[in-house]
Amino acid sequence: MVEYPSLAISDDPKLAANITHFARALRKAGLNVGTGRVLDAIRAVEAAGFTSRRDFYWTLHACFVSRPEDRVVFGQVFRLFWRDPRFLEHMMAAMLPAIRGVQQERAAKPAETRAAEALLDGQLPDHPEESPEATDEAEEIEIDAAMTLSAEERLKTLDFEQMTTEEIQQAKRMLATLRLPIAPLKTRRHQPAPQGARPDWRRTMRGAGRTGGEIARIARSKRAERFPNLVVLCDISGSMSQYSRMVLHFLHAVANRPPDGRQGRWAQVHGFTFGTRLTNISRHLKQRDVDAALAAAGAEAQDWQGGTRIGGCLHAFNRDWSRRVMGQGAVVLLVSDGLDRDAPETLALEMQRLRLSAGRLVWLNPLLRWDGFLPRARGIQAMLPHVDSFRAGHTIASLEDLAQALSRPDDTGEKLRLMAMMQEERA
């Protein structure tokens, strides 16, 4: 719920300067705010007046917010900036760690830490340097830090939506080093192998023909192996924007990783984004530079941060792309929150078709980050029965655990537990 702080007007008001400083904070927090919008905001406040808290909030909202995902960031920056003259103390409380360790005093709300970081802009106070006399007189305190988490471990378990701008950059670098191993698939073809378990009589007889019919040795063969394709269907609607960007960074690293003799390599990596329509971004992922690749993918996907039509987009994939990219034994990674506007019957039918074409279907859903998550949305109830594994996808650690879902054919994640809950509610 949006908070409307009190707006006490001082004797020497500097409203235009405050709106300009507020716009700078929004720009540092990630909003597309330019000089033209600042001038429009000042004129809009002048025309609307400065008497109602609600009117002032929505006047600035109309001038500075142009994308649905910017609403949360705007609300947090507005709450911190316009609450009272001591807003800097509130922001420091949100940024500084608690005495208990690396954890904060309370869990930050979505975009709150990023908003505080944008407003502070390097104004966090340094720890005061103690004088030599104070150091000598101070009592020596020994702290056992054996059970504390390192910064890297904390970052792995931090929600993508709660990360600051610097933490997002660190997370992207960590995602670029992650590996997604996959076991090879046995085929019906055979290949020569000196220690193979099956005799190759044709090669044996051809060799005997070159030696006058005498069999010098028995040729052997083994089952040939190949690696499957990886197909990623990524939801880029407004509610999935931040999570989708991080998953696409991870996908780019997987697509451009050189072969590893121990873990193998995917035969081909195909990427698709969907919101209100399906977009194939596979060729963009082949670019070596990740920023250039995602910029090109974002330019082609015109429905980024829009609505969601999962059923219609899956129908387009099954009709136009399934036979081209799936192949035998392809692994499909579906990244979505399952909140759909299409009819659940259509969504269930398309999910069934997708499952029949895939060797394995894994669903990553960031809503699983909530402890009390229940599959009550109609889209989730229609999709859940047709997936092999249902897992969370909101942290780096959850993407690391994805390797377990792919290496173990019997891994179902949270599917069985949630299916049991659905049956209890229906009963």
ZIGIBEL-V555358 format. One line per field, one symbol per residue. phi: phi as a letter, one per 30 degrees, with the letter a starting at -180 (. if undefined). psi: psi as a letter, one per 40 degrees, with the letter a starting at -180 (. if undefined). burial: b if it has 24 or more other C-alpha atoms within 12 Angstrom, else e. A space follows every 50 residues. Layout:
phi->???
psi->???
burial->???
//
This chain:
phi->.dccddbddddcdbdddddddddddddddjddccddddddddddddddjb ccdddddddddddccbbedddddddddddddcdadcddddddddcddddd kdddebdddeidddddddddhicddddddddeddddddddcccdcdcddd ddddddcddedcddddddddddddddcdcbdbddcdcddbbeaecddcdc ddddddddddciidddacdbbbddbbcddcccccdcdedceddddddddd dddddcdddcddciaddbccbbcbbcacbccddddddddddddddddddd ddcdicdbbddddddddddcbeddcdididcccccacidbcddddddddd dddddddcdabcccbddddddcdbdcdddddddedccdbbbdbcbddddd dddddddcdcdcicddddddddddddd
psi->hhhgiighhidgigddddddddddddddeeighaddddddddddddddif dhddddddddddddheideedddddddddddediefdddddddddiiide aeiidihiihedddddddddfeehiihhhiiddddddihhhhhhfdeiii ddddddehhddeiidddddddddddeeiigihiihhieiiihhdfiehhg dddddddddeffehhdihiiiihiiiiiihhhhhhfideedddddddddd dddddehiihddeaiidihhhhiiceihhhfdddeeidhddddddddddd gefhfaahgdddddddddddedddedahfihhhhhieehieihddddddd ddddddeidhhhhhheeedhdfhhgeidddddddeeidhhiifeiddddd edddddehdehebedddddddddddd.
burial->eeeeeeeeeeeeeebeeebbbbbbbbbbbbbbbeeebbebbbebbeeeeb eebeebbbbbbbbbbebebbbbbbbbbbbbbbbeeeebebbbbbbbeeee eeeeeeebebbbbbbbbbbbbeeeeeeeeeeeeeeeeeeeeeeeeeeeee eeeebbbbbbbbbbbebbeebbebbbebbbbbbbbeeeeeeeeeeeeeeb eeeeeeeeeeeeeeeeebbeeeeeebbbbbbbbbbbbbbbbbbbbbbbbb bbbbbbbeeeeeeebbbbbbbbbbbbbbbbbbebbbeeebeebbeebbee bebbbbbbbbbbbbbbbbeebbeebbbbbbbbbbbbbbbbebebebbbbb bbbbbbbbbbbbbbbbbbbeeeebbeebbbbbbbbbbbbbbbbbbbbbbb bbbbbbeeeeebbbbeebbeeeeeeee
//
